[in-house]
């Protein structure tokens, strides 16, 4: 069964909602900082690569009238600084979420990209999670698929070639615009260096700078490598799962959602026409013109408000993009 819903988008970008900060101590002693806003049942939002709690502020603000929203900075970034160690495994991130769930009483989580993989693994092992909304996890069906570019990224970071490593990451994850696929690599590295130098000089506003986020990609890529080829393990997942994705996202992310839809016992799926991988992040004309968190928020509100075990359908949202009319 497929239903379609027309979603009108607000004409202005919302201001940041006021928030407080706090922290929890994970099992290994790592301090995990978080932002908290809103009121209602607890909901934890887990970001993906090259992001921090700041990237979810618009989405959190749109949910704050119905939920107490918690935005943790994953280990290695923002309020949770920790240098990457080769001993890191995804279980560490699961333990971080476990500590936050224990403090907040949350039973609902939303994860984007590598954060979605972490939420899936957490839902598999933590009985406290009853509902998990998952936006485009980079779950490779074969364990060998992501290895090459991840190894190159690690070598470049070890040599201090941050711009080169970021280009490798972008190309490996297939996240850049189509133009990037035909641009010479040296030109891409030069442009990336220009952006980082501009951030050094002018700052990055409320967002974390690229130089700070780049080392944290090692955590994200370890998550991707570790989870590759583990699709069948999610047959045992008892939580309700909402799979989310955009029609403009890379094909391998759609393939991951297709595969998960076949194995998860309690699953619902929503695809957003015209949206891409970063739709849940803040709309920003310069940083993320494809951000449409209000559309993602609507799907999350519906999912987390529904009784458990009440659905098994696939839905599709039609989006009227008002921003184009404002230009």
N, C-alpha and C positions, 0 to 999 in steps of 0.2 A: 504494500500500500504506500502511495506517495502523495503527500499533500503539499500545497504551495501556499506561502504566505507573503503578502506584500508588506515590506517594512519601510516606513518613512524615516529618514534620518534627520536628526536635529540640525538646524542651520548654523549653529555656533559650536565651537570647541569649548567644553566645560572647563571652568577653573578647577584647580586642585582642591579636593576636599581636605579639611583639617584632619590631621592624624597624630597619633602618639607613637612612641617607639618603645620597644622592649627587647628582651633577649631570653634565650633558653640555652642550657648547656647540654650538648649532645653526649652520647655514650662515651666517646673518646676524649671528652673534655673541651671540644671545640665550641666556642661561643657563636651562636647563630642569632643575628639581629633581625628584627622585623618591624614593619609598620603595621599599625592597627587603626581601622576607621569603620564607622557605621555602627548599626545595632541590629540584633536579631541572631539567628542561628549562626554558628561559626563556620567560615568558609576560608580555606587556605588556597592561595594562588601561587603556583610554582613556575618561575620563568625559565626560558631556554637560554641558548648561547648568546653572548654579546648583549646581555640585558641584566637589569637589576630590578629592585622593587619599583623604582621610578617609572619603568616602562609600562607598568600595569596601573598607574595611578588613575587614568581615565576610566578604565574598566572597573576598578575598585569603586570609584566614585559613583558609577552607574548602578552598582549593586548595594551601596551602603545604606539605602533606605530599608532594605529587606534582610541584610546579613551583617554580621560583624566580620569584616574582611581582614585577613592577615596576609601580609606580603613579606615573606622571608627573603633576605638576600642569601642566595645559596653560598656555600662555603667557597672561599676564594675571591669574593667580590664584595664591595660596599661595606655594610655593617658586619660582615662575617669574613674578615681577612684571614687567609691561611694559604701559605705557599703550597703549590702542588707537590705531592709526593708520589713516587712510583708505586707506593703501597696502597694508593687510593683504589677503592672499588665502589660500585654503586651502593653497596650496603651502607656506606657511610652517609650518603644522602638520605637513604631510607631511615636511618637512625636519627638524622636531623629532623625529618618530618615527624617521626614518632615522638620526639621530645616536644615539638610544637603542638601536636595533637593532644598529648597528655596535659599540657598546661592550659590549652584553650577549650578542650572538650569537643573539638571539631570532629565531624564524621564525613565531611564533604571536601573534596579537593578538585582543583582544576590545574592542569599542567599543559604547557606549550613546548613542543619540540623535544629537546632532551629532557626538559622538565616533565613532559608527558610520559616519557619512558620511566622516569623516576616514580611518577605517580602510579603507573601501571604496576611496577615492581612492588611499591609500597602497598598497593591495594591487594596484591597477591599474598603478602606476608603479614600485614597489620590488620587485625580484625576490627580495629576502631574505624576503618574507612568503610562506609556503607555506599557512598556514591562517588564516582570519579568521572569528571569530564576531561576528555583527552583530545588535544588539538595537534594533529599531524605529527605523531611520534616517528622519528627516523629509524624505524625498525626494519633492518635488512633481513631478508629471508635466508640469506647465506652468510655465514660467519666470515667469509673471505672478502666480501664486497667493499667494506670501507677501509681496508688495511693500508693500501698504497698511499693515499693522500694523507692519512693520519700519521704515518711514519715520516713522510716528508715534512709535515707541519712541525712535528717534534724536533726534527733535525734543525729546521730553520729557527725555531724558538731558542734552541740550545746555543746557536751561534749568534743570537741577538738580532737576527734579521726579522724584526717584527712585521714590517710591511710585507715582506715576501711571505711570511707565515700566514698573514691575514688574507692575502690573495689566494694562497693554497687552500685555506679554509673555505673561502667564498666559492671557489671553483669546485672544490670537492663536495660541498653541500649543495651545489647548484642553486645558489640563492641570489646571485646577481642578476641584473636585467639582461635580456638577450644580447644587447650590445657588448657586454663584457666578454662574451664567448668569442668574439672576433677581434677584440682589442689585444695588441701585443702585451705580453706579461710585464715587460719592463715599464710600459706606460701605466699599467694598473698599479704597479708597485710605486711608481713616482707619484701618482695621484693620491695613493694611500698615505704616503709620507707627507704630502702637502696637507692633508686633513689633520694628521697627528701634530704637525708643526703648528697649524692654526689653533688646535686645541691647547697646545703648550702656551701659546701667546695670548689667546683670548679666553681660554677656559672652555668648558663644555656645558655650561649652565647647570641644571639640576641633574643631568645625566652623567654617568661615569665615563671618563675618557677612554678612547680606544686602547691606549697603552696599558691601562689598568685592566681592561676586560680581556685583552688578548691572552695573557697567561692562563686565565680561567678557562679558556677553550680546551685546555688539556683535560679538565674534568669532564667537559661535555663529550669530547671525543672518546674518552675511556668508557663513558656510559654507553655510547653508540657501539663501540667495539664489543663490550661485554655482553650487551643484549642481543647482538646480531645472531640470527639462527635459533632464537629461543621462542619463536611464535607459539609452539605447542604447549609451553608451560602455562599459558594464559587460559587454557581450557579449564583450569581449576579455580579460576577467579570467581568469587561468589558475589562481589559487589556489583551494583548496577553501574553500567558504563555508557556514557554518551560519547560517541566518536564524532569529532568535528573536523571539517576541512574546507578549503576554498577551491573553486574550479580552476583558478589560475596557478595553483601550486605545482611544483615538479611532479612528474609522473611517479617517481619512486615513493613519494609520500602518499599518493592515492593508492598505490599498490599495497602499502602497509595497512592502510585503513580497510581496504578490501579484504585482506587476509585476516585481520583482527575481527572483522564483522562475522567471518565464518566460524571462528573458534570461540569467541566469548559467549558464555552461557546467557547473560542478561545484558543485551546490547541494543542501543538505539543509535541511529546515525543521521547527521545533518550536514548537508553540503551547502555552502554559500556561493551562489553564482557571482562571478566577477571579483571575488576576493582571493587573497593570496596567503602566504605563510605568516605574515606579520599583522594580520587583521586584528588580532586581540590586543596588540600594543597601541600606545597612544598615537592618535593622529597628529602628525607634525609635518607641515608642508615641506620642510627641508630634510628631516631625518627619516620620516616614515609616511609619505603621502598615501600609502595603501592602508593605513590604519583605519579601521572602522569598528572600534570596540563596542559601540552601542548595539550593533547587530549581534555580536557575540554575547553581550550581556543579556539580550532578550532570550537567546537560546538557553543560557545558563539559568536564568530566573525560572523559566518553564521547567527545566529538567530538575532542579533542586527542590522545586515546589511539589513535584508529582509524587504520589505514593509509590513505594517500592513494589516491584514486580507487576507494574500496571501497563507495560508497553513492550512492543517488539516491532517497531516500524522504522522506516526510513523516511526522512522529511527533507524538503528543499525550501529555502527562503529566497524569494525574489527581492532584490534590493534596488531602490531608487536612489541614485547617488546625487544628492542635492549640492554637493560641493562643486561639481562640474558646472552647475547652473550659476554659481556665485562668481566664477572667474570672469 
